[in-house]
Amino acid sequence: MKVVVLASGSDGNSTFISSGNHKILIDLGRNAKYIKEHLNEINENASDIEAIIISHTHKDHTSALKVFLNQFHPMVYLTEKQYYDLDFLKDYDNVVIYDEEFFIGDIKVSSIHTSHDVTDSRNFIITIGEEKVVSLTDTGYLNHKYFKALTNCDYYLFESNHDVEMLLNGSYPTWLKQRIVGTLGHLSNKDSSFYLSKLIGDNTKKVILMHLSKENNTEQLALETLFETFKEYEIDFNNVLCAKADEVTGVCDDKSIVRG
């Protein structure tokens, strides 16, 4: 297994996952040039991407999609509601409408419904062999019914979008602050820390904090909040990184050499 976050943040989001036999991307934000260059940086070729899975259709998750599809023609996996949000896909043949669970070769993808201000928002548990990767961002809360499936996975790519005090005391207009902290918005550092304290287990190898706000968060605050919460719940785990907005963040590979 190889997992690398290519970009994470309001400017764009994309994560590369490979089983060795099959190579996919979750979301495709920023632009096609950025994606190609950062795949090359991790010794991967854009032409080898066989599938792109869409979590939701906000631009920071789909802005590179049209150009990338025209150049490389991978399969696109998305829900029916998401399909109708992206008009340019009506003329694209390589589309698969997913619902709850599907396979891309030996990569198992289990989707979960999340809460965001779009027509349909999903996040994912990726299973390759015996290892599981949770990819969860862009949600106002996490439904308790998914806790069992999300518990004790190997890797967590988990939203820690904002510090509430920074957000509420910042320059954003009131309506935007309310959107972000609402049930259709984003997980705060405290939200993320609480959920992770309930989910990680003995199998967990690494946590990557995702989608940090440039204006309303810092890596230091996100990490401090998480470690304070872990200490409160007597959790001894410190293999945590913050994903970057404009550079790759290594999660894992089969030789454990992807840089963090």
Protein Blocks (a to p, Z undefined) as FASTA:
>chain_A
ZZddfbgcjkbccddddehjaccdehjehifklmmmmmmmnopafklpmbdcdfbfcfkl
mmmmmmmmmmnopacdddfklmmmmmmlmmpfbbcddfkbccehjaccddddddddbfbd
cdddddehjbccdddehifbdcfklmmmmgopfbdcdddfbafklmmmmmbdfklmmmmm
mmklccdfklmmmmmmmmgcfklmbdcdehiafklccfklmmmmmmmmmmmnopacfbdc
dddfkbccdfbdckopacZZ
